[in-house]
Amino acid sequence: MQPDLSFAQPVDTLRREMTIDFEARPRAEYRDNFMWTPADTVMPEMYVTQRNRLSITYKTGWLRWHGSAQEIHVWTAPGQFSKVCGVNFFELYAEPKITKYISARIGRQALSAKPRA
């Protein structure tokens, strides 16, 4: 005789997922004031920026929470310490499922245009 397992919890309701990503993007720029009138006070300059971004995504069966904090460093002259130009949230939103195929994303989101295939 088979035991009655009707009280058992479905496997899908136990599923949870957490993803943590880190991204560092350095960028160097050289500005020589192209198309400006020549002046003694306007000198060419080079500087380096670095953006660090930490993203955490947590998913359950009915909710997806995503937070992405970033900070930006700027290096200008040799021998100087870098300065932090800003710490902020790039993205911070919750996305609850309304039905199996419909969800609503609430909060700060990145806007991106996906190319058509």
C-alpha positions as CSV (number, residue, x, y, z in Angstrom):
1,M,0.0,0.0,0.0
2,Q,1.3,3.5,-1.0
3,P,1.6,6.1,1.8
4,D,-0.5,9.2,1.4
5,L,1.9,12.1,0.6
6,S,-0.8,14.8,0.0
7,F,0.6,16.9,2.8
8,A,4.1,17.2,1.2
9,Q,5.2,20.6,0.0
10,P,5.7,21.0,-3.8
11,V,9.4,21.2,-4.8
12,D,8.9,24.5,-6.7
13,T,7.9,26.5,-3.6
14,L,11.2,25.7,-2.0
15,R,13.3,27.2,-4.8
16,R,15.2,30.4,-4.0
17,E,18.2,31.9,-5.9
18,M,20.7,34.6,-5.1
19,T,23.2,36.0,-7.6
20,I,26.0,38.4,-6.7
21,D,28.0,40.1,-9.4
22,F,30.9,42.5,-9.3
23,E,32.0,44.7,-12.3
24,A,35.0,47.1,-12.5
25,R,35.3,49.3,-15.6
26,P,38.4,51.5,-16.0
27,R,38.3,54.3,-18.6
28,A,41.1,56.7,-19.7
29,E,40.4,60.0,-21.4
30,Y,42.6,62.6,-23.0
31,R,41.2,66.1,-23.7
32,D,43.0,68.6,-25.8
33,N,40.2,71.1,-26.1
34,F,39.7,70.5,-29.8
35,M,37.8,73.3,-31.6
36,W,38.3,75.8,-28.8
37,T,40.1,79.0,-29.3
38,P,43.7,78.8,-28.2
39,A,44.3,80.2,-24.8
40,D,47.2,80.0,-22.3
41,T,44.9,78.8,-19.5
42,V,43.4,75.9,-21.4
43,M,45.8,73.0,-21.2
44,P,45.4,69.4,-22.4
45,E,44.7,66.9,-19.7
46,M,44.4,63.2,-19.2
47,Y,42.5,61.4,-16.4
48,V,41.4,57.9,-15.6
49,T,38.0,56.9,-14.1
50,Q,37.0,53.6,-12.7
51,R,33.4,52.5,-12.0
52,N,32.9,49.6,-9.6
53,R,29.4,48.0,-9.5
54,L,28.1,45.4,-7.0
55,S,24.8,43.7,-8.0
56,I,22.7,41.4,-5.9
57,T,19.6,39.6,-7.3
58,Y,17.3,37.5,-5.1
59,K,14.6,35.4,-6.7
60,T,11.7,33.4,-5.1
61,G,8.7,31.8,-6.7
62,W,6.8,35.1,-6.8
63,L,9.3,37.9,-6.3
64,R,12.5,39.1,-7.8
65,W,14.5,41.8,-5.9
66,H,17.5,43.5,-7.6
67,G,19.9,46.0,-6.1
68,S,23.0,47.4,-7.9
69,A,25.2,49.9,-6.1
70,Q,28.1,51.7,-7.8
71,E,30.9,54.0,-7.0
72,I,33.2,56.0,-9.3
73,H,36.8,56.9,-8.7
74,V,38.7,59.6,-10.6
75,W,42.5,59.8,-10.9
76,T,43.8,63.1,-12.4
77,A,47.4,64.0,-11.6
78,P,50.3,61.6,-10.9
79,G,51.1,61.4,-7.2
80,Q,47.6,62.4,-6.1
81,F,45.1,60.0,-4.4
82,S,42.0,59.1,-6.3
83,K,38.8,60.8,-5.2
84,V,35.4,59.2,-5.0
85,C,33.0,61.1,-7.2
86,G,29.8,59.4,-6.1
87,V,28.2,56.4,-4.5
88,N,24.7,55.6,-5.7
89,F,22.2,52.9,-6.8
90,F,22.3,52.2,-10.5
91,E,19.3,49.9,-10.1
92,L,17.0,49.1,-7.2
93,Y,13.7,47.4,-7.8
94,A,11.3,44.7,-6.9
95,E,9.4,42.6,-9.4
96,P,6.5,40.7,-8.0
97,K,4.7,38.2,-10.2
98,I,1.0,39.0,-10.8
99,T,0.2,35.8,-12.8
100,K,2.3,33.1,-14.3
101,Y,3.2,35.3,-17.3
102,I,2.7,38.9,-16.0
103,S,4.9,40.8,-13.5
104,A,5.4,44.4,-12.6
105,R,8.8,46.0,-12.0
106,I,8.7,48.8,-9.3
107,G,11.7,51.0,-8.5
108,R,14.8,52.5,-10.2
109,Q,15.7,50.7,-13.4
110,A,18.2,51.0,-16.2
111,L,16.7,51.9,-19.6
112,S,18.2,50.0,-22.5
113,A,17.2,49.5,-26.1
114,K,17.7,45.9,-27.3
115,P,18.7,45.6,-30.9
116,R,16.2,43.8,-33.1
117,A,17.3,40.4,-34.4
